[in-house]
Amino acid sequence: MMASLFDIVIAILLLGGAFLALVAALGLFRLPDLFTRMHASSKAGTAGSGLLLLGVAMQSGEIEVWIKCLLTIGFFVLTAPVAAHLLAKAAVRAGAKLPSNDGENTN
């Protein structure tokens, strides 16, 4: 009984991570400007990667894999916001228009 519950939790983590990775990929193609695309890829991509890595760690059950997955999740959580901020700063310096507050696209 516990093994099947454990497998269900792993499946939910893997499917949730895959769904968030798909949302991040769709956000890159469907959102209107650089800043919203960057937000989608950094937030949903980090969460999706984290869930996938957590599911992999639970599936393996080995302490070495757990350590590597947790360190990788920590790396993603620490570096994704910094990378998104630096990309936004570089885009503004390069002349990208900030989105307007009235909801219209300024491209």
Chimera marker file (.cmm) of the C-alpha trace (Angstrom):
<marker_set name="trace">
<marker id="1" x="0.000" y="0.000" z="0.000" r="1" g="1" b="0" radius="0.5"/>
<marker id="2" x="2.763" y="2.452" z="0.930" r="1" g="1" b="0" radius="0.5"/>
<marker id="3" x="4.747" y="1.586" z="-2.197" r="1" g="1" b="0" radius="0.5"/>
<marker id="4" x="1.837" y="2.467" z="-4.447" r="1" g="1" b="0" radius="0.5"/>
<marker id="5" x="1.248" y="5.737" z="-2.552" r="1" g="1" b="0" radius="0.5"/>
<marker id="6" x="4.945" y="6.532" z="-2.935" r="1" g="1" b="0" radius="0.5"/>
<marker id="7" x="4.725" y="5.844" z="-6.669" r="1" g="1" b="0" radius="0.5"/>
<marker id="8" x="1.680" y="8.119" z="-6.956" r="1" g="1" b="0" radius="0.5"/>
<marker id="9" x="3.546" y="10.969" z="-5.231" r="1" g="1" b="0" radius="0.5"/>
<marker id="10" x="6.498" y="10.493" z="-7.598" r="1" g="1" b="0" radius="0.5"/>
<marker id="11" x="4.177" y="10.474" z="-10.609" r="1" g="1" b="0" radius="0.5"/>
<marker id="12" x="2.487" y="13.687" z="-9.421" r="1" g="1" b="0" radius="0.5"/>
<marker id="13" x="5.869" y="15.383" z="-8.975" r="1" g="1" b="0" radius="0.5"/>
<marker id="14" x="7.076" y="14.315" z="-12.418" r="1" g="1" b="0" radius="0.5"/>
<marker id="15" x="3.832" y="15.267" z="-14.159" r="1" g="1" b="0" radius="0.5"/>
<marker id="16" x="3.682" y="18.579" z="-12.315" r="1" g="1" b="0" radius="0.5"/>
<marker id="17" x="7.264" y="19.367" z="-13.262" r="1" g="1" b="0" radius="0.5"/>
<marker id="18" x="6.650" y="18.439" z="-16.887" r="1" g="1" b="0" radius="0.5"/>
<marker id="19" x="3.515" y="20.608" z="-16.942" r="1" g="1" b="0" radius="0.5"/>
<marker id="20" x="5.379" y="23.621" z="-15.542" r="1" g="1" b="0" radius="0.5"/>
<marker id="21" x="8.195" y="23.118" z="-18.054" r="1" g="1" b="0" radius="0.5"/>
<marker id="22" x="5.569" y="23.068" z="-20.805" r="1" g="1" b="0" radius="0.5"/>
<marker id="23" x="4.011" y="26.270" z="-19.429" r="1" g="1" b="0" radius="0.5"/>
<marker id="24" x="7.441" y="27.927" z="-19.450" r="1" g="1" b="0" radius="0.5"/>
<marker id="25" x="8.033" y="26.853" z="-23.048" r="1" g="1" b="0" radius="0.5"/>
<marker id="26" x="4.606" y="28.055" z="-24.153" r="1" g="1" b="0" radius="0.5"/>
<marker id="27" x="5.202" y="31.332" z="-22.346" r="1" g="1" b="0" radius="0.5"/>
<marker id="28" x="8.318" y="31.914" z="-24.410" r="1" g="1" b="0" radius="0.5"/>
<marker id="29" x="6.335" y="31.597" z="-27.623" r="1" g="1" b="0" radius="0.5"/>
<marker id="30" x="2.969" y="33.106" z="-26.706" r="1" g="1" b="0" radius="0.5"/>
<marker id="31" x="3.648" y="36.080" z="-24.435" r="1" g="1" b="0" radius="0.5"/>
<marker id="32" x="3.888" y="39.496" z="-26.087" r="1" g="1" b="0" radius="0.5"/>
<marker id="33" x="7.135" y="41.072" z="-24.893" r="1" g="1" b="0" radius="0.5"/>
<marker id="34" x="10.589" y="40.267" z="-23.579" r="1" g="1" b="0" radius="0.5"/>
<marker id="35" x="9.820" y="40.953" z="-19.944" r="1" g="1" b="0" radius="0.5"/>
<marker id="36" x="6.761" y="38.720" z="-19.679" r="1" g="1" b="0" radius="0.5"/>
<marker id="37" x="8.560" y="35.969" z="-21.586" r="1" g="1" b="0" radius="0.5"/>
<marker id="38" x="11.487" y="36.242" z="-19.221" r="1" g="1" b="0" radius="0.5"/>
<marker id="39" x="9.164" y="36.046" z="-16.224" r="1" g="1" b="0" radius="0.5"/>
<marker id="40" x="7.461" y="32.912" z="-17.539" r="1" g="1" b="0" radius="0.5"/>
<marker id="41" x="10.696" y="31.142" z="-18.303" r="1" g="1" b="0" radius="0.5"/>
<marker id="42" x="12.389" y="31.990" z="-15.017" r="1" g="1" b="0" radius="0.5"/>
<marker id="43" x="9.469" y="31.224" z="-12.680" r="1" g="1" b="0" radius="0.5"/>
<marker id="44" x="7.798" y="28.255" z="-14.335" r="1" g="1" b="0" radius="0.5"/>
<marker id="45" x="11.090" y="26.832" z="-15.581" r="1" g="1" b="0" radius="0.5"/>
<marker id="46" x="12.638" y="26.876" z="-12.110" r="1" g="1" b="0" radius="0.5"/>
<marker id="47" x="9.568" y="25.365" z="-10.465" r="1" g="1" b="0" radius="0.5"/>
<marker id="48" x="9.266" y="22.702" z="-13.172" r="1" g="1" b="0" radius="0.5"/>
<marker id="49" x="12.919" y="21.754" z="-12.925" r="1" g="1" b="0" radius="0.5"/>
<marker id="50" x="12.659" y="21.590" z="-9.155" r="1" g="1" b="0" radius="0.5"/>
<marker id="51" x="9.666" y="19.269" z="-9.218" r="1" g="1" b="0" radius="0.5"/>
<marker id="52" x="11.278" y="17.024" z="-11.812" r="1" g="1" b="0" radius="0.5"/>
<marker id="53" x="14.508" y="16.800" z="-9.820" r="1" g="1" b="0" radius="0.5"/>
<marker id="54" x="12.596" y="16.088" z="-6.621" r="1" g="1" b="0" radius="0.5"/>
<marker id="55" x="10.699" y="13.294" z="-8.365" r="1" g="1" b="0" radius="0.5"/>
<marker id="56" x="13.946" y="11.825" z="-9.701" r="1" g="1" b="0" radius="0.5"/>
<marker id="57" x="15.519" y="11.940" z="-6.242" r="1" g="1" b="0" radius="0.5"/>
<marker id="58" x="12.523" y="10.196" z="-4.680" r="1" g="1" b="0" radius="0.5"/>
<marker id="59" x="12.488" y="7.551" z="-7.389" r="1" g="1" b="0" radius="0.5"/>
<marker id="60" x="16.175" y="6.709" z="-7.003" r="1" g="1" b="0" radius="0.5"/>
<marker id="61" x="16.237" y="6.573" z="-3.224" r="1" g="1" b="0" radius="0.5"/>
<marker id="62" x="20.029" y="6.906" z="-3.143" r="1" g="1" b="0" radius="0.5"/>
<marker id="63" x="21.575" y="9.530" z="-0.891" r="1" g="1" b="0" radius="0.5"/>
<marker id="64" x="24.071" y="10.636" z="-3.558" r="1" g="1" b="0" radius="0.5"/>
<marker id="65" x="21.259" y="11.348" z="-6.000" r="1" g="1" b="0" radius="0.5"/>
<marker id="66" x="19.317" y="13.221" z="-3.290" r="1" g="1" b="0" radius="0.5"/>
<marker id="67" x="22.319" y="15.425" z="-2.548" r="1" g="1" b="0" radius="0.5"/>
<marker id="68" x="22.936" y="16.194" z="-6.215" r="1" g="1" b="0" radius="0.5"/>
<marker id="69" x="19.265" y="16.944" z="-6.884" r="1" g="1" b="0" radius="0.5"/>
<marker id="70" x="18.906" y="19.189" z="-3.829" r="1" g="1" b="0" radius="0.5"/>
<marker id="71" x="22.082" y="21.080" z="-4.701" r="1" g="1" b="0" radius="0.5"/>
<marker id="72" x="20.854" y="21.525" z="-8.255" r="1" g="1" b="0" radius="0.5"/>
<marker id="73" x="17.464" y="22.782" z="-7.054" r="1" g="1" b="0" radius="0.5"/>
<marker id="74" x="19.243" y="25.250" z="-4.767" r="1" g="1" b="0" radius="0.5"/>
<marker id="75" x="21.412" y="26.390" z="-7.654" r="1" g="1" b="0" radius="0.5"/>
<marker id="76" x="18.343" y="26.994" z="-9.844" r="1" g="1" b="0" radius="0.5"/>
<marker id="77" x="16.515" y="28.868" z="-7.097" r="1" g="1" b="0" radius="0.5"/>
<marker id="78" x="19.513" y="31.111" z="-6.440" r="1" g="1" b="0" radius="0.5"/>
<marker id="79" x="20.575" y="31.796" z="-10.026" r="1" g="1" b="0" radius="0.5"/>
<marker id="80" x="17.317" y="32.077" z="-11.997" r="1" g="1" b="0" radius="0.5"/>
<marker id="81" x="16.180" y="35.370" z="-10.412" r="1" g="1" b="0" radius="0.5"/>
<marker id="82" x="19.643" y="36.876" z="-10.791" r="1" g="1" b="0" radius="0.5"/>
<marker id="83" x="19.842" y="35.827" z="-14.437" r="1" g="1" b="0" radius="0.5"/>
<marker id="84" x="16.363" y="37.209" z="-15.148" r="1" g="1" b="0" radius="0.5"/>
<marker id="85" x="17.259" y="40.506" z="-13.491" r="1" g="1" b="0" radius="0.5"/>
<marker id="86" x="20.482" y="40.836" z="-15.476" r="1" g="1" b="0" radius="0.5"/>
<marker id="87" x="18.692" y="40.008" z="-18.729" r="1" g="1" b="0" radius="0.5"/>
<marker id="88" x="16.054" y="42.652" z="-18.017" r="1" g="1" b="0" radius="0.5"/>
<marker id="89" x="18.710" y="45.216" z="-17.148" r="1" g="1" b="0" radius="0.5"/>
<marker id="90" x="20.631" y="44.463" z="-20.348" r="1" g="1" b="0" radius="0.5"/>
<marker id="91" x="17.430" y="44.670" z="-22.396" r="1" g="1" b="0" radius="0.5"/>
<marker id="92" x="16.567" y="48.084" z="-20.971" r="1" g="1" b="0" radius="0.5"/>
<marker id="93" x="20.084" y="49.330" z="-21.662" r="1" g="1" b="0" radius="0.5"/>
<marker id="94" x="19.839" y="48.012" z="-25.224" r="1" g="1" b="0" radius="0.5"/>
<marker id="95" x="16.667" y="50.012" z="-25.763" r="1" g="1" b="0" radius="0.5"/>
<marker id="96" x="13.854" y="47.529" z="-25.194" r="1" g="1" b="0" radius="0.5"/>
<marker id="97" x="10.618" y="49.298" z="-24.407" r="1" g="1" b="0" radius="0.5"/>
<marker id="98" x="9.029" y="48.653" z="-21.046" r="1" g="1" b="0" radius="0.5"/>
<marker id="99" x="5.423" y="47.438" z="-21.234" r="1" g="1" b="0" radius="0.5"/>
<marker id="100" x="2.801" y="50.121" z="-20.738" r="1" g="1" b="0" radius="0.5"/>
<marker id="101" x="0.412" y="50.079" z="-17.811" r="1" g="1" b="0" radius="0.5"/>
<marker id="102" x="-2.732" y="50.163" z="-19.963" r="1" g="1" b="0" radius="0.5"/>
<marker id="103" x="-2.288" y="46.584" z="-21.143" r="1" g="1" b="0" radius="0.5"/>
<marker id="104" x="-1.303" y="47.405" z="-24.708" r="1" g="1" b="0" radius="0.5"/>
<marker id="105" x="1.786" y="45.961" z="-26.283" r="1" g="1" b="0" radius="0.5"/>
<marker id="106" x="4.493" y="48.560" z="-26.957" r="1" g="1" b="0" radius="0.5"/>
<marker id="107" x="6.429" y="46.624" z="-29.615" r="1" g="1" b="0" radius="0.5"/>
<link id1="1" id2="2" r="1" g="1" b="0" radius="0.2"/>
<link id1="2" id2="3" r="1" g="1" b="0" radius="0.2"/>
<link id1="3" id2="4" r="1" g="1" b="0" radius="0.2"/>
<link id1="4" id2="5" r="1" g="1" b="0" radius="0.2"/>
<link id1="5" id2="6" r="1" g="1" b="0" radius="0.2"/>
<link id1="6" id2="7" r="1" g="1" b="0" radius="0.2"/>
<link id1="7" id2="8" r="1" g="1" b="0" radius="0.2"/>
<link id1="8" id2="9" r="1" g="1" b="0" radius="0.2"/>
<link id1="9" id2="10" r="1" g="1" b="0" radius="0.2"/>
<link id1="10" id2="11" r="1" g="1" b="0" radius="0.2"/>
<link id1="11" id2="12" r="1" g="1" b="0" radius="0.2"/>
<link id1="12" id2="13" r="1" g="1" b="0" radius="0.2"/>
<link id1="13" id2="14" r="1" g="1" b="0" radius="0.2"/>
<link id1="14" id2="15" r="1" g="1" b="0" radius="0.2"/>
<link id1="15" id2="16" r="1" g="1" b="0" radius="0.2"/>
<link id1="16" id2="17" r="1" g="1" b="0" radius="0.2"/>
<link id1="17" id2="18" r="1" g="1" b="0" radius="0.2"/>
<link id1="18" id2="19" r="1" g="1" b="0" radius="0.2"/>
<link id1="19" id2="20" r="1" g="1" b="0" radius="0.2"/>
<link id1="20" id2="21" r="1" g="1" b="0" radius="0.2"/>
<link id1="21" id2="22" r="1" g="1" b="0" radius="0.2"/>
<link id1="22" id2="23" r="1" g="1" b="0" radius="0.2"/>
<link id1="23" id2="24" r="1" g="1" b="0" radius="0.2"/>
<link id1="24" id2="25" r="1" g="1" b="0" radius="0.2"/>
<link id1="25" id2="26" r="1" g="1" b="0" radius="0.2"/>
<link id1="26" id2="27" r="1" g="1" b="0" radius="0.2"/>
<link id1="27" id2="28" r="1" g="1" b="0" radius="0.2"/>
<link id1="28" id2="29" r="1" g="1" b="0" radius="0.2"/>
<link id1="29" id2="30" r="1" g="1" b="0" radius="0.2"/>
<link id1="30" id2="31" r="1" g="1" b="0" radius="0.2"/>
<link id1="31" id2="32" r="1" g="1" b="0" radius="0.2"/>
<link id1="32" id2="33" r="1" g="1" b="0" radius="0.2"/>
<link id1="33" id2="34" r="1" g="1" b="0" radius="0.2"/>
<link id1="34" id2="35" r="1" g="1" b="0" radius="0.2"/>
<link id1="35" id2="36" r="1" g="1" b="0" radius="0.2"/>
<link id1="36" id2="37" r="1" g="1" b="0" radius="0.2"/>
<link id1="37" id2="38" r="1" g="1" b="0" radius="0.2"/>
<link id1="38" id2="39" r="1" g="1" b="0" radius="0.2"/>
<link id1="39" id2="40" r="1" g="1" b="0" radius="0.2"/>
<link id1="40" id2="41" r="1" g="1" b="0" radius="0.2"/>
<link id1="41" id2="42" r="1" g="1" b="0" radius="0.2"/>
<link id1="42" id2="43" r="1" g="1" b="0" radius="0.2"/>
<link id1="43" id2="44" r="1" g="1" b="0" radius="0.2"/>
<link id1="44" id2="45" r="1" g="1" b="0" radius="0.2"/>
<link id1="45" id2="46" r="1" g="1" b="0" radius="0.2"/>
<link id1="46" id2="47" r="1" g="1" b="0" radius="0.2"/>
<link id1="47" id2="48" r="1" g="1" b="0" radius="0.2"/>
<link id1="48" id2="49" r="1" g="1" b="0" radius="0.2"/>
<link id1="49" id2="50" r="1" g="1" b="0" radius="0.2"/>
<link id1="50" id2="51" r="1" g="1" b="0" radius="0.2"/>
<link id1="51" id2="52" r="1" g="1" b="0" radius="0.2"/>
<link id1="52" id2="53" r="1" g="1" b="0" radius="0.2"/>
<link id1="53" id2="54" r="1" g="1" b="0" radius="0.2"/>
<link id1="54" id2="55" r="1" g="1" b="0" radius="0.2"/>
<link id1="55" id2="56" r="1" g="1" b="0" radius="0.2"/>
<link id1="56" id2="57" r="1" g="1" b="0" radius="0.2"/>
<link id1="57" id2="58" r="1" g="1" b="0" radius="0.2"/>
<link id1="58" id2="59" r="1" g="1" b="0" radius="0.2"/>
<link id1="59" id2="60" r="1" g="1" b="0" radius="0.2"/>
<link id1="60" id2="61" r="1" g="1" b="0" radius="0.2"/>
<link id1="61" id2="62" r="1" g="1" b="0" radius="0.2"/>
<link id1="62" id2="63" r="1" g="1" b="0" radius="0.2"/>
<link id1="63" id2="64" r="1" g="1" b="0" radius="0.2"/>
<link id1="64" id2="65" r="1" g="1" b="0" radius="0.2"/>
<link id1="65" id2="66" r="1" g="1" b="0" radius="0.2"/>
<link id1="66" id2="67" r="1" g="1" b="0" radius="0.2"/>
<link id1="67" id2="68" r="1" g="1" b="0" radius="0.2"/>
<link id1="68" id2="69" r="1" g="1" b="0" radius="0.2"/>
<link id1="69" id2="70" r="1" g="1" b="0" radius="0.2"/>
<link id1="70" id2="71" r="1" g="1" b="0" radius="0.2"/>
<link id1="71" id2="72" r="1" g="1" b="0" radius="0.2"/>
<link id1="72" id2="73" r="1" g="1" b="0" radius="0.2"/>
<link id1="73" id2="74" r="1" g="1" b="0" radius="0.2"/>
<link id1="74" id2="75" r="1" g="1" b="0" radius="0.2"/>
<link id1="75" id2="76" r="1" g="1" b="0" radius="0.2"/>
<link id1="76" id2="77" r="1" g="1" b="0" radius="0.2"/>
<link id1="77" id2="78" r="1" g="1" b="0" radius="0.2"/>
<link id1="78" id2="79" r="1" g="1" b="0" radius="0.2"/>
<link id1="79" id2="80" r="1" g="1" b="0" radius="0.2"/>
<link id1="80" id2="81" r="1" g="1" b="0" radius="0.2"/>
<link id1="81" id2="82" r="1" g="1" b="0" radius="0.2"/>
<link id1="82" id2="83" r="1" g="1" b="0" radius="0.2"/>
<link id1="83" id2="84" r="1" g="1" b="0" radius="0.2"/>
<link id1="84" id2="85" r="1" g="1" b="0" radius="0.2"/>
<link id1="85" id2="86" r="1" g="1" b="0" radius="0.2"/>
<link id1="86" id2="87" r="1" g="1" b="0" radius="0.2"/>
<link id1="87" id2="88" r="1" g="1" b="0" radius="0.2"/>
<link id1="88" id2="89" r="1" g="1" b="0" radius="0.2"/>
<link id1="89" id2="90" r="1" g="1" b="0" radius="0.2"/>
<link id1="90" id2="91" r="1" g="1" b="0" radius="0.2"/>
<link id1="91" id2="92" r="1" g="1" b="0" radius="0.2"/>
<link id1="92" id2="93" r="1" g="1" b="0" radius="0.2"/>
<link id1="93" id2="94" r="1" g="1" b="0" radius="0.2"/>
<link id1="94" id2="95" r="1" g="1" b="0" radius="0.2"/>
<link id1="95" id2="96" r="1" g="1" b="0" radius="0.2"/>
<link id1="96" id2="97" r="1" g="1" b="0" radius="0.2"/>
<link id1="97" id2="98" r="1" g="1" b="0" radius="0.2"/>
<link id1="98" id2="99" r="1" g="1" b="0" radius="0.2"/>
<link id1="99" id2="100" r="1" g="1" b="0" radius="0.2"/>
<link id1="100" id2="101" r="1" g="1" b="0" radius="0.2"/>
<link id1="101" id2="102" r="1" g="1" b="0" radius="0.2"/>
<link id1="102" id2="103" r="1" g="1" b="0" radius="0.2"/>
<link id1="103" id2="104" r="1" g="1" b="0" radius="0.2"/>
<link id1="104" id2="105" r="1" g="1" b="0" radius="0.2"/>
<link id1="105" id2="106" r="1" g="1" b="0" radius="0.2"/>
<link id1="106" id2="107" r="1" g="1" b="0" radius="0.2"/>
</marker_set>
